[in-house]
């Protein structure tokens, strides 16, 4: 798995973690969502998946609302993918392993690329969320450290 690339995940993963209320894997027969992925710097078996969404206005409204009451908002990063603005849903991050990856997301047989600065911002924000989760403060709606531990025991 290449850091900063986009992948789809197998249904089997969502079957295992169905009680975690993760985002639905498919919608109207299409593969959705695709995920921005990066390898865990502490454990090579773990890959972090960040879903992306085209509902940018919705998430920007939530982001602005949170900014009024918090010094730093780790829930979202916004940036362009294939020339269109997307929301990277850090609040929906989760770990997985290579066995649950279905395929790489490509456009016209080419890997989908994003700006290096955007990759760095997503990974940095995600790592802050992971560090907070290790301290017992979960920004995601589920326990990502528990999920990681379950995957490592398999």
C-alpha positions in Angstrom: 0.0 0.0 0.0 1.4 3.3 -1.0 1.1 6.3 1.3 -1.2 9.0 -0.1 -3.0 6.7 -2.6 -6.6 5.8 -2.7 -8.1 2.3 -2.2 -11.4 0.5 -1.9 -11.9 -2.0 0.9 -13.6 -5.4 0.9 -17.1 -6.0 2.2 -15.6 -8.6 4.5 -14.0 -5.9 6.6 -17.3 -4.2 7.2 -18.9 -7.5 8.1 -16.3 -8.0 10.9 -16.7 -4.5 12.3 -20.4 -4.1 11.6 -21.1 -3.0 15.2 -18.8 0.0 14.8 -21.3 1.8 12.4 -18.6 2.6 9.8 -19.6 4.3 6.6 -21.4 2.0 4.2 -19.1 0.4 1.6 -21.4 0.6 -1.4 -24.1 2.9 -2.6 -26.4 2.2 -5.6 -24.1 -0.5 -6.9 -21.0 1.7 -7.1 -17.9 1.3 -5.0 -18.0 4.0 -2.4 -16.3 5.5 -0.7 -12.7 5.3 -1.7 -10.2 5.9 1.0 -7.0 7.9 1.3 -4.5 5.5 2.9 -1.3 5.7 4.8 0.8 3.2 6.7 1.0 3.3 10.4 4.5 4.6 11.3 4.7 2.4 14.4 3.3 -0.9 13.0 3.8 -2.0 9.4 0.7 -4.3 9.6 -1.7 -1.4 10.1 -3.0 0.8 7.3 -5.1 3.8 8.2 -8.1 4.6 5.9 -9.6 8.1 5.6 -12.9 8.2 3.6 -13.4 11.1 1.2 -16.7 12.8 0.4 -18.0 15.1 -2.3 -20.4 16.7 0.3 -18.0 19.5 0.9 -20.5 22.2 1.8 -22.1 19.9 4.5 -18.7 19.2 6.1 -17.5 22.8 5.8 -20.6 23.9 7.8 -19.8 21.4 10.5 -16.1 22.4 10.5 -16.9 26.2 10.9 -19.3 25.4 13.7 -16.7 23.4 15.6 -14.1 26.1 15.0 -16.2 28.5 17.1 -15.7 26.3 20.2 -12.4 24.7 19.7 -8.8 25.8 19.2 -8.1 23.0 16.7 -10.5 21.0 14.6 -9.2 17.6 13.6 -12.4 16.2 12.0 -11.8 17.2 8.4 -9.3 18.3 5.8 -10.4 19.8 2.5 -8.6 19.6 -0.8 -8.8 18.7 -4.5 -9.0 15.2 -5.9 -9.2 15.0 -9.7 -9.8 18.7 -9.9 -12.8 18.7 -7.5 -12.8 19.8 -3.9 -13.4 16.9 -1.5 -13.7 16.5 2.2 -11.3 14.1 3.9 -13.3 12.7 6.8 -10.7 12.3 9.5 -13.5 11.8 12.0 -14.3 8.5 10.1 -10.7 7.2 10.1 -10.2 3.5 10.8 -7.4 1.0 10.7 -7.2 -2.1 8.6 -4.7 -4.6 7.2 -3.7 -5.4 3.6 -5.9 -8.5 3.5 -9.0 -6.3 3.5 -7.9 -4.1 0.6 -10.0 -4.7 -2.6 -8.2 -2.5 -5.1 -6.5 0.7 -5.8 -8.6 3.6 -7.1 -7.5 4.7 -10.5 -8.6 7.2 -13.1 -8.1 6.2 -16.7 -5.7 3.4 -15.6 -3.5 6.0 -13.7 -3.1 6.3 -9.9 -5.1 9.2 -8.5 -2.6 11.8 -7.2 -3.1 14.7 -4.9 -0.7 17.6 -3.9 2.1 16.6 -1.6 1.1 19.3 0.8 -2.4 17.9 1.0 -1.1 14.4 1.7 1.0 15.8 4.5 -1.9 17.7 6.0 -4.1 14.7 6.0 -1.5 12.4 7.5 -0.5 14.9 10.2 -4.1 15.6 11.1 -4.9 11.9 11.2 -1.8 11.2 13.4 -3.1 13.8 15.9 -6.4 12.0 16.0 -4.7 8.6 16.5 -2.5 10.1 19.3 -5.7 11.5 21.0 -7.4 8.1 20.7 -4.4 6.5 22.4 -5.0 8.9 25.3 -8.7 7.9 25.4 -10.2 10.8 23.5 -11.9 9.5 20.4 -12.8 12.0 17.6 -14.1 9.1 15.5 -17.5 7.7 16.5 -15.9 4.4 17.5 -12.8 3.1 19.2 -10.0 3.1 16.6 -7.4 1.7 19.0 -9.7 -1.2 19.9 -10.2 -1.9 16.2 -6.4 -1.8 15.7 -5.9 -4.2 18.5 -8.5 -6.6 17.1 -6.8 -6.6 13.7 -3.4 -7.2 15.3 -4.7 -10.2 17.2 -6.1 -11.8 13.9 
